[in-house]
């Protein structure tokens, strides 16, 4: 049991270091990395104190602690998918408005170019 806890702890530390370096290099935005950092910290607490998972599962009436892990994972991932869907929807609206503004600017530019040719 100790070996797997050490392995999980080492992997969590490596993942956290990797995410922090990605944030520092500005390859990922903090608001997208923050939920993953929080998840890593939660897994770290469970890794250090496995009895917390058993107590939480007991509080929610679950007899098997692994079911608690699956429930929490499903809830967190569903929340993340919802937030990403909202973000994609917002960006799609901005993209549409931007395309419309570009089309209007092109039309205005073409009209001003044709007026200049008429005045010559």
N, C-alpha and C positions, 0 to 999 in steps of 0.2 A: 504494500500500500504506500509506503514511504517513497519508493522509486517513482511511482506514477505521479505522486504529489510534487516531487522535485522536477520531474519532466514537465508537468503542466506549469509549474512556477517559472521554470526557465523559458518555456515558450511564451508565456505571458509577458515576461520582461523583454524578451526579444521583440515581440509584437509592439509593445509600448514604445520601445526605443525607435523602432522602424517608423511608427506613426508620427512620433515627435519629430524625427528627422524629415519626414515628408511635409509636415506642417512648416518647419523652419525653412525648407527649400521652396515653399509655396507651391508644391505640387498637389496639395489637397487643402481645402478650406477647413478652418477650425470647426465650423458649424457642422460639417459632414463627418469629421473625425471624432468629435466629442462623444456622440453616442457609443462609438466603438471603444473609446477609452473608458467610459463608464462601465460598459459590459465587461471589459478586461478586469477592471477593479473589483466588480462584483464576483467574477469567477475567481479572482485572487483571494478574496475573503473566504469564499466557500472552500477553496483549496487549502487555505491555512487552518480553517475551523470547520471541518466537515459536519460537525454536529449541528451547525446553524441550519443547514439544509434539512436535516431530519426534524428539527423543531419547527421550522417554517411549514414543512409538509404536514406535520401533525396539527398545526394551527388551522390549516385549510382542509383538514379531514382526509388527507391523502395517506395511504398506508405505505406507498413506495416513494422514497425521495426522488427517484429518477423521473417520476411523473411530474413532480414540482418543477424540475429542470425544463422538461418539455413544455409545460404550461407557460413558464416565464419566457422561454425562448419564442414561443408562438406569439405571445402578447407583444414582446419587444419588436419582433420582426414585422408583425402586422402594423404596429405603430410607425415603424420606419418606412414601410411601403406606403402607408397613407401620406406621410410627410413628403416623400419623394414624388408621389402622384400629384400632390398639391403644387409642388415646385415645378414639375413639368408642365402642368396646366397653366401656371402663371407665366412661365417662359414662352409657352406657345402663343399666348395672347400678346406678349411683348413682341414676338417675332412677326406676328401678323400685322401689328400696328407699324412696325419698322418697315416691312415690305410695302405697306400702303404709303407711308411717308416718302420712301424712295421713289415709288411710282409717280407720286404727285410732283416731287422735285424734278424728276426726269421730264415730265410733261411741261412743267414751267420753264425748264431750261431749253427744251426744244421750241417752245412758243417764243421765248425771248430771242432765240437764234434766228427764227424765221422772221421776226419783226425787224431785226437788224439787217437782214438781207433785203427786205422790202424798202428800207430807208436808204440803202446805198444806191 
